Amino acid sequence: MAIDRADWHYGGEFPKGLPDENGGTHIGTFLAWAIINHLEGSELQEDSANSLEKVRARQMTGRDFLFKECDEKLTDADLNDEANAFAEFYYNEDRYLKDYAHEFAKDGPTMYHVADTWENFDKIAKTITSRFTAWRAQHH
C-alpha cells in the first residue's frame, strides 16, 4: 500500500518551474530518517543494501533513494512493522506534513521549494525523532 507518492504531488497543484523531483523531497526526507534509524523493510534490506549504506553515509539523499530504489513511492513494504505503525499515526494523519511545513515555512512559498539537503534533513529529523520517541513510549 502506498503511503505517499511523488506523482501525487507533482501531478497536482504543483508550482510551475520546479522539477518533478521536488514533489518527493518531503517523502524522501521521511524515508531517509527511517533508513538512518534502521526502520526500513526487509525488501529494501535485500534489494537495496548498497543504496541504504549510501543514505546512512550521507552520500545519497532520501529523495534520491526514493527515485532510484522505490519508483518514486513510499509504500508499507519500504518500512518495517514498527515504522509502518508510526507512519500510520504520524505520516498518514498529516502530522508529518504539518511539522514539515512549520519547519520550512520561511524557506519558500511552498513545501516543494525546500532544498533536498542534509542540512534540511537535520532540521526536520529532530522533530521526527521527538515524535517517534513520544509515540513509541505510548505504544510499548
N, C-alpha and C positions, 0 to 999 in steps of 0.2 A: 504494500500500500504506500502510495506517495504521501510524504509529509509535506513536501514543498518542491516546486519545480521552477527552474529559471524561466521557462517559457510561459508560465502563468503570469509572470511579471513583465517580461519584455514583449509579450503578446497582448498586453492590455493597455492600461493607462500609463504608458512608459514615456519618459521625457525624450523628445526628439534630440538627436545629435549624440546620444550616449551609445556606446557599444552594447550589444545584447548581453555580454558577459556581466555587465553591471547589474543585471536582473538576478544574478546569482551570488553577488558578494555577501549578502547577509546570510544566505543559506550556507555558503562555503565557510563563513566565519563560525557558525554553529557546528558544522561538521569538523572543522579543524579543532575546535575545543574538545569535541568528543574523542577525536583521534589522539590528541595530546594527553588526554586523560584515560586512554586505553579503554574506551567505551564503544569502539567500533564493533560491527558484527563479524561473525566468523567468515562470511563470504568475502568480505574485504580483506580479512587476515590471510585467507588462502589465495585470493586472486590479485591483490594489490600490495603485497608486502613491501616492495621497493618504494612505491609512492607513499605508503604510510610512514616509512622511515624518513623520507624526504620532508614530509609535513612536520614530523617530530623534530627534525633538524633545522626547520625553518628554511628549507631550500625550495619548498613548493607551498604556495598558499592553499588554504582550504578551497577557495574558488577554483584554482587551477586543478586541484584534485577532483572537485565536483564535476568539472567539464571533461577531464581526461578519463577518470575511472568510473564515474556514476551517471554518464549520459545526461548531465545537467539536472539530475533528480536526486533528492534525498528521500530514501524510502526506509521502511522499517527494517529491511534486510541489511541496511548500512550501519545499523546500531545494534548493540546487544540489548538484552531484555531490560536491564535497569535503565539504560539510556532511552529506550523506547517509552518506558513508563514515565520518565521525566519529560520527554518530548511531548507526550500526550498532555501532561499538565502545563508545561511551560511554553512550548512552541505552538502547539495546536490551539491553545486558548488565547493566542495573540499576546501573551505576557512578554515573550521574547521580542516581538516586533515593537512593542511599546517601549521596552528597555532600550532597544537598538535606536529607535527614533529619538528617544530622550537623550541618549549619549551623544548622538551625532547631529542634533538639531542645528547647531551653529556651523556645521561643516558644509552646508549646501542647501539648496532649495528642496531636495527630496532625499530619501534614504538611498536612492540609486546613485547619488553623487558621491557617496562615501568611497574613498580610495581603498583598494584591496592591498593593504599593507599590514605588516606585522605590528607596527605601532598602533594602528587602529584595532587590530585584533586584541592587543594587550589591554586597551581601554575597556572594551566590552567583555572580555574574558573574565575580568574581576567580578563583574555583575553576574555573569552566568554561573560562575563558581559559587558565589554567595547564594544565589537562588537554588542551585543544586544542593549545597550543603544544608540549607534550611529544609528543602523538600525531602532530602534523604533522612534527616533527623525525624521527620514526621512519619516516614514510611518504613522505618527499620527498627 
